[in-house]
Amino acid sequence: MKKQSLYFILVIFLMTQLGFAEVTTDYALINGTISIPETSIKEITIYKAEEGKPLVAATVKTSEKGEFGFMLPITKPGFYYIDYGQYKRRGQLIRLYLEPKLDISIAITEDKYVLTGKNIGQNVLVQKANEIYNDFAAFNILGKNITYKDFYPFIDGGLAKAETFKKTINTKDQSFNKLLKLAVATDVEDQSYVFFMMPRSMHPEKDNRPAVMKQWKTDIKFSDPDLLKLANGVSFMGDYFMYMKMFGDKEIDRLDHLPEAIKGISDPALKDVYLRDGLEKSRLKLEEYEKIAPKIRPYLISDASKAFLVDYEKGLHKDVGQKGVDFSYNDINDKPVAFSDFRGKYVYIDLWATWCGPCKAEIPHMKKLEEDYHSKNIAFISLSLDRAKDLQKWKDFVKKEDLKGIQLMADKDFESDIAKNYDVRSIPRFLLFDKEGKIINIDAMRPSEPELRVELDKLLKV
């Protein structure tokens, strides 16, 4: 089928679905092709920025020739993001500023895209902003052996390029100008924070940071509600506060992270969305949530947040009493050890890996816990999610650090049964089971948290 015919059928279909009066006044048309050698792209998704996060606006199948098309109702101009699988991997950013009556053609290849069409609006400028994002994001792609020795020589020039570009943003649409400048500033700053939080073969000392990153730190960091018009607005806030927690001058307890962070946000809508997202990702236990709830609940003011809290608080009791997955993994001597071997004992499992800094920070506390409860009716299992190729590295680490308790290694790292069953996407993670192998908590407290001992003492009736 010819591209024009495919596109025409799509438009007619959408017009009938959306209503002729609406689509003749408030829509944007996008037709395109995608061609990436040795890769079959079967569908394209377009996201819109909604409350500072990406929200799916539409998904379409591609033709055998890689053709696709969208016709989107536009209630108000804003940023949209085309994704063919690269978006979350920090591949090339294809961000568009869509307004009513735009008619855009886009040809996508592996590392660039070309815009044409009857009316592409402000998207030549947006594309230049996207290129700046790509420059910074290239240092944060997993699997590349990039260190601060590569990033530091780049950052001054990269920031100068961004500042020079922002001075050229001077269209007749002042709202667009402001938003695009905010987008550029957000992109470069956020990707700079992300750089320091990713696993790398070499890291700089804590005080060895580009000077501009110290300038970015302010008491009130976020005050512009337009940040919620960017799909990376919420992640930017999260990355900034996490960076400050990890590398800032002030040591912040895990439970104080959210209450402390909102002190740096002055806009109520930003506080509301940031806290909702933070709670969603925090994996707090019931007793932990109860400690911080009085400090954060007054700021969760939107209808969406109130509805979220109802479901969130119900979920704090999820899965308790269900049977745990019966895994079997090898110990350091390649002997299989099964979860069922510990029936009749309480079981505390530490999911960790040798490459995980926060996991290793818990090791001294785990050792002390095992020592203090050695004679009690509880088994402590340290279960590594290292990759299979790092088996010897794990064994060497266990011997070098003289790790106690039961030391096991999963068979398929994050694809192992235990990780998939308990939806483990980040570590360290701790699991607690009763004497019958039933779940007490699949997101238990850390060894470093004093409340864990209180809970164990109650269970063991010490």
N, C-alpha and C positions, 0 to 999 in steps of 0.2 A: 504494500500500500504506500502511495506517495505521502511524503511528510505533510503536504498541504491538506490532503484528504483526511489524514489522521487528525490533524489539528482542527479542521473544520467540524468533524464529527464530535470531538471533545467539547468544542465551544457550544454546539447546538445542544448536546446532552446537559451541560452545566446550566445553560440558559433555562432549560425546561425545569431543572431541579431547583434553581434559585429564584426563578421568577423573572420575566423579561424586564419589568420596570426597574428592578434592582440592578441587574447586570448591565443595563445600558448606561448607568450613571456611576456606579460605585464598584469598579472591578479593575484588576490589573491582569493582563495577559502575559504569560511566559511560555515560550516554546523553545525547545532546545535539543541538542544532541550531546551524547557523551561517548567518548572513544578513548579507552585505556587499554593498551596492548595486553593480551593474555589475561584479561579480567572481564568477567561477565557481570555487568551491572543490570539487575533485573527490575529494580524499582528505585524511585527517587522520592525523598521526603522533603517537604519544606516546612520549617519551623517558623513560628513567630515569637517575638519577645513578649512574654507575659509575666508580670510581676517579677522581673529580673531573671527569669529562667526560660529555657526553650520549651515551647509547647507545640505539638504537632498541629499544623494547619491543614495539611493534605498530603497524601501519598499516592503516587501513580506508578503503573507498570511502564517499563520502557518497551519499545518495539524491538524487533530483531536487529534493526539498524542503530539502536541506541537512541531513538527519538522519544521525546516526552513532552508533555504540555500541562500547564496549570491555568486556570482562570479563577482568581481569588477575589471574593468580595472584600473591599477595603473600607472599613468604617472610619478609620483614621490612619493617616500616614505613619509608617514605622518600619523598623528593621525586620527582615525575614532572612532565613538562612537555609541554603540548599544543601542537602546531605545525601551522599550516595555511599556512606560508610566511613567517610574520612572525618566527619565533624568531631566526634568524640575522641579520635586518635590524634587530634591537632594536625591533621593534614591541611591542605590549602583551605582557607576560609572563603566561602562564597556567600557573602552577606549582601543583601540588596535593600535599598530603601524604596518601599512600594507605596505608591499613591494611586488614586483613581485615574483611569484612562491611560496608564502606562501600557506599552506594547513592546515587550522585550524579547529578543532572540539571544540565546546563549549557547556557545559551543564549548564544552568542557573536555579538557584533556588531562593527562596525569598530574601536571603541576601548574596549570594555568587555565584561564577561561577568557573567551572573547565575547564582548557584548556588541550587538547590533540591534536594529529594530526601529520602528516608526517613532517611538517615544520612550527613551530609556531614563528620562528624568535626571536625577542627581547621581546616577550610579557610576559615572566616570570617576567622580570624586570618591565615592564609597569604595570603588575598586582599589584606588591608591591607598586608602586607609587599610583595606584588607591586606595589601602587600606588606605594610608595616607590621601588622599582626603576624603574618607568616614569617617575617624576618626573626621575630622574637620567639615564636612558637617552635621554630626549627631546633632550638636548643633544648626543647622539652619533649622530644619524641623518644619513647621508650625503645631500647635496643641499640641506640647509637652511643658510642663511647665518647661522650662529650662531657667536659669538666669545666670548672671555673677558669682554667687556663685558656679555654676557647671562648668562653662567654665574656670575660672581662675586657679583652681587647675590642670586642664588638659593641659593648653597651653604650659608651659615650657617643659613638657615631650613630648608633641606632636611635638614641634619644634625640640627637641633634636633627636627624632626618625627620623624626616625628614632629618636633617643634617647628621646623621649617614648613612642613606640610600643613600644620594647623593654621599657619598664617595665611595660607592660600584659600582657606575655606571662607568664602565671602560672597555667598549667593544672596539673592533677594529674600530668601526664606530664612529669617533669623532663628526660628525654632529648629530648623534642620541644621543650621550652622552650629548652634549650641550643642545639639545632640551628637553630631559627628565629632566635634572636638572632644566631648566627653568620652565617646567611644574609643578614640585614639588613646587618650590618656589612660583609660581603664585597661585597654589591651596591653600596653607596654608595661604598666606597673604590675598588673596581675601576673603576666607571664614571667616577670622578674622574680616575684615571690615564689611562683611555682618552681622556678629553676632550683631553688635551694631546698625544696622539700621532696625532690625525686631521688630515687636510689642512683648513686653514681660510684665509679671506681675511685674517685678522689674528691675530697671536700676541703674547702678553705677553713681556716680557723674562724671561730665565731665572730671575732672583731674585724675580720678581713672581708668587708663588704664595700661595694661601690658607694662613693660619697652620696650620690643622689638618693640612695635608699634610706639614709638617715634623714634626709630632707623631707622625704615623703611622710615620715612619722609626725603626727599631730595629735593633740589631746582629743579634739573632735574631728574625726576622720571623714565621716559620711554625713552629709547634710542635704544633698541634692536628690529629691525624689525621682528625677529623670533617670537615675541609675536603674530604676525598675523598667525602663524602656529598652534596656540592653539585655540580651540573653545571657550574658556573663556577669550581670550586675550582682546577683546574690553570691555567685562563686567568688567574685572579686572580694566582697566583704569577708567571706569565709576564709579565703586564702590569706588575706591581710592579717586577720586576727590569729590565725594558726601560725603564721610566720612570727608574729610578735610573741606568741606563747612559747614557741620553740627557741627563738633567738633574741628575744627582747631582753631588756635590762631587769625586768621584774619576773620572778618565778611565780607562775600561776597554777594553782591546783586544778585538776581536771574538772572538778565540780564547780569551780569558780569561773570557768572559761566563758560561758554564756553570760552570766551576770556582769562580769568585768567587761566583756566585749561591747555590750550595749551602752556602756558609758562613753564610748567613742562614736556613737550614732545619735544625732540630734533629731532627725526627721522621724515622726511617729510611724509612717508607712514603712520606712526602711527597717525600723526596729521590729515591727510586726512580722515582716516577711523573713528577716534574718533569723529571728528566734524560732519561727515555725520550721524553717529549713534546718536550723541547728538541732532542734529536738528530734526531727525526723532522722537525722544521721547519727545522733549521739549514742544510741543504744544504752540509755540510762536504765538502771534497775529501779524498781519501785521505791526502795528506801532512799536512793539517790535523788530521784525526781522529787520526792516529798521534801527534801532538804532545800532544793533550789526553786521549787514552784512558787513560793511567796515572792521571790525576787523577780521572776520573769512573767508570771501570769498577768500582772496589770498592764503589760505592754502588748499582749496578744489581743488586740482590740477589734480586728476585722471579723466579719461573719465567717470568712473562710477559716480563720484561726480558731474561732470558737468551735466550729464544727470539727476541725482537726483535733482539738484537745479532747473532745468527747471520745473519738475513736482511739486516740493515742493512749488515753488513760485506761481504756478497756484492754488495749493490747499489752499493757504491762503485766498482765496475768496470763498471757498466752502460753500454751504448751505445757504448763505445769502438770505433772502427773502422767504424762505420756511416756511410753517405753522408748528408751534411747536406742539409737542405731547400733547394731552388734557388729562392730568392725573387727578386723584382725590385721595387724601390721607387724613388721619385723623390728626386733630390738637391735642394739648395737652389735650383737653377735649373730645376727641374721636368724634369730629364733622367733617364730610367730607368737604374738601375744594378742589375745582376744579380749574385747570388752567384757564378755561373759565370764572370763576367768576371775573377775573380781566381785561376782555375785556374793552378797552377804556383807560387803563393805561399802561405805560411801566412796564415791569416786570424784576427784577433782582433776580436770584435764586442762592443760595449758597448750593452746595451739600457737606455735611460734615458728621462726625460721632463723637461720644463722645470719641472713642479710638484713634482718629487721632490728633497727636500733632500739625502738621502744620495747620490743620483746626482750632484748638482752638487758635492758635496764631493770627488768623485773626479775632477772635470774638470782641476784643476791637475796631478794625477798622470798623467792620460791625455795631457795636452799634453806633459809632459816625456818620457813613454814614446815618443810619436810622434816627438819631436825626436831622441831618442837613437838610435832604430832606423830613422830616415828612410831611410838608404841600404841597409838590410837587406831580405831577401826576405820581407817580411811586410806585409800590409795591415791598417790599423786602421780599422774601420768603427764609427761612432757612429750607432746606429739608434734614432730617437725613437719612443716609443709614446704620444706625445701624441694627443689626440683630433683628428679631422679638422677640427673648427671652430677649432682652435688652430693651424692651419697657419702663418698669418702670425706669430703669437706665437713659434713655433719658429724661423722664418726670422730674425726680428728678434733673437732670443736668440743664434743662431749667429753673426750678424754682430757684435753688440755684444760678445760674449765672444771673438771672433776664433778660433773653434774650428777646429782643423786636422783632417787626415785626411779620410776619406770621411764626409760628413754626409748621412744619409738619414732619411726619415720613413716609418714603416709606414702602410698604408692604413686599417687598422681597429683601431688601438690594441691592446688586449689580445685582440681577436678576430682579429687578423692571423694569417696562416699561420705565421709564425715563432714567435709567442707561443704559439699553440695546439699547434704541433708539439713544442715543447720544454717544454710545460706551465709557461709563465711566468705566475706569479700575483703576483709581487712584483718590484720593481726597486730598486736596480740589479742586473743579471744580466749575466754575461760568458760568452762562448762562444769556444772555440778549435778551429780546424780545421787539418788538414794540407794539403800542397800538392795533394792529389787531391780536396780538398773533403770528406774524411772526418772524423768527430768525433774530436778528442783529448779534449775535456772540454766538456760542455754546462753546466757550472757552474764555470767557470774562476776563478782567483784575480783579485782586484781590482788595478787599477794601483797602488794605494797599498801593496800587499803586496810586500815585497822578494823573496819567494820566486818571484813571477811572472817577474822578470828572470832568475833562475837557470834556470827552466824554458825561457824563450825562448832563452837563450844555449845551452842544450843542443841545442834543436831547430835553431837556426841555426848551431851549432858556432862560436860567436864565440870 
